[in-house]
Amino acid sequence: MKGLTKLALDIVMGAVVPILILNNLTKPLGAPVAYVLAALVPVTYVLVDTFFISRRFNVITSYVALSAIMNGVLAFWFVDGALYALKDTASLMVSVIVFAGSLVIGRPIVRYFLIQGLGPDTPAREAKLRRLLSLSQVQRSLALATLIIAAQTALAGAANFALNLNMVTASFGSEMFNQQVAQVNAITRIAFPIASLAAFGLGFAFIFRALYGVLPRQEDKPQQEGDLWPLIDRWEPAA
């Protein structure tokens, strides 16, 4: 599935459908049932996509699936006020801990995202890629990309907590509570995925700049337009 199509579908299933449920099914179903249903739609979408459509089991999909499962469990924690703001921000907080923690232990998690994305198809290619990623300039770019994503996620978490704390003020189980949740979701579930995509894009731009900086040049193309795997295959690590 192409990137823009996937992003559009993520926004529809993660934001548009839940908002429609909260705004239109609260009265006929009751506020608590409509709230849980709206919360489980994006969770179900992620799990169905992971296990039945894409059927790709790797670092990226495992991370996304575990986040979805956590959100599904938290959907049944019926709270309001500051606790609701904390609950709605929990997955972002976990993401910050994962990304920042990987920096603290010296293993930037973006490294594993990159390896999974490039998909070395032979043991020789996998070994050469790991040697390439061990170069100091490439390691710095991996750390920088991880830091960028962690910082963006932390800012999103702070904004999400503040928005929920100030906008979702009604008691859980009321129609007003569901309406206020829908209002916050209309902001966060559209703006945050776009901001996250931009952070990942910026981070990986630094990574690919570092990679192309050490790989052989391709004569008939600008350096950053060369196909990456042929350049990696031609690269000879220093003794």
Secondary structure, DSSP 8 states (H G I E B T S, - for coil): --HHHHHHHHHIIIIIHHHHHHHHSHHHH-HHHHHHHHHHHHHHHHHHIIIIII---SHHHHHHHHHHHHHHHHTT----HHHHHHHHHHHHHHHHHHHHHHHHTT--THHHHHHHHH---SHHHHHHHHHHHTSHHHHHHHHHHHHHHHHHHHHHHHHHHHHHHHH--S-TTSHHHHHHHHHHHHHHHHHHHHHHHHHHHHHHHHHHHHHHHHS---TTS-GGGS-HHHHHHH-----
